[in-house]
Amino acid sequence: MNASTIPKATVCWVKNRLADGEQP
């Protein structure tokens, strides 16, 4: 795994989590 792959996946995961929380 690349060091840049982990943060990238985390950002996508966080964005998805925030999107789920903001969705009605």
Biotite code that builds the C-alpha atoms (Angstrom):
import biotite.structure as struc

atoms = struc.array([
    struc.Atom([0.000, 0.000, 0.000], chain_id="A", res_id=1, res_name="MET", atom_name="CA", element="C"),
    struc.Atom([1.299, 3.444, -0.869], chain_id="A", res_id=2, res_name="ASN", atom_name="CA", element="C"),
    struc.Atom([1.535, 6.083, 1.845], chain_id="A", res_id=3, res_name="ALA", atom_name="CA", element="C"),
    struc.Atom([-0.637, 8.330, -0.327], chain_id="A", res_id=4, res_name="SER", atom_name="CA", element="C"),
    struc.Atom([-3.258, 5.629, -0.828], chain_id="A", res_id=5, res_name="THR", atom_name="CA", element="C"),
    struc.Atom([-4.237, 5.483, 2.832], chain_id="A", res_id=6, res_name="ILE", atom_name="CA", element="C"),
    struc.Atom([-5.062, 9.215, 3.282], chain_id="A", res_id=7, res_name="PRO", atom_name="CA", element="C"),
    struc.Atom([-6.836, 9.211, -0.071], chain_id="A", res_id=8, res_name="LYS", atom_name="CA", element="C"),
    struc.Atom([-9.090, 6.327, 0.985], chain_id="A", res_id=9, res_name="ALA", atom_name="CA", element="C"),
    struc.Atom([-9.656, 7.963, 4.363], chain_id="A", res_id=10, res_name="THR", atom_name="CA", element="C"),
    struc.Atom([-10.735, 11.214, 2.725], chain_id="A", res_id=11, res_name="VAL", atom_name="CA", element="C"),
    struc.Atom([-13.183, 9.320, 0.512], chain_id="A", res_id=12, res_name="CYS", atom_name="CA", element="C"),
    struc.Atom([-14.505, 7.400, 3.530], chain_id="A", res_id=13, res_name="TRP", atom_name="CA", element="C"),
    struc.Atom([-14.924, 10.562, 5.604], chain_id="A", res_id=14, res_name="VAL", atom_name="CA", element="C"),
    struc.Atom([-16.668, 12.291, 2.714], chain_id="A", res_id=15, res_name="LYS", atom_name="CA", element="C"),
    struc.Atom([-19.047, 9.338, 2.388], chain_id="A", res_id=16, res_name="ASN", atom_name="CA", element="C"),
    struc.Atom([-19.716, 9.369, 6.146], chain_id="A", res_id=17, res_name="ARG", atom_name="CA", element="C"),
    struc.Atom([-20.418, 13.107, 6.093], chain_id="A", res_id=18, res_name="LEU", atom_name="CA", element="C"),
    struc.Atom([-22.630, 12.718, 3.026], chain_id="A", res_id=19, res_name="ALA", atom_name="CA", element="C"),
    struc.Atom([-24.625, 9.970, 4.769], chain_id="A", res_id=20, res_name="ASP", atom_name="CA", element="C"),
    struc.Atom([-25.058, 12.199, 7.840], chain_id="A", res_id=21, res_name="GLY", atom_name="CA", element="C"),
    struc.Atom([-26.134, 15.198, 5.778], chain_id="A", res_id=22, res_name="GLU", atom_name="CA", element="C"),
    struc.Atom([-28.560, 13.231, 3.620], chain_id="A", res_id=23, res_name="GLN", atom_name="CA", element="C"),
    struc.Atom([-32.172, 13.363, 4.930], chain_id="A", res_id=24, res_name="PRO", atom_name="CA", element="C"),
])
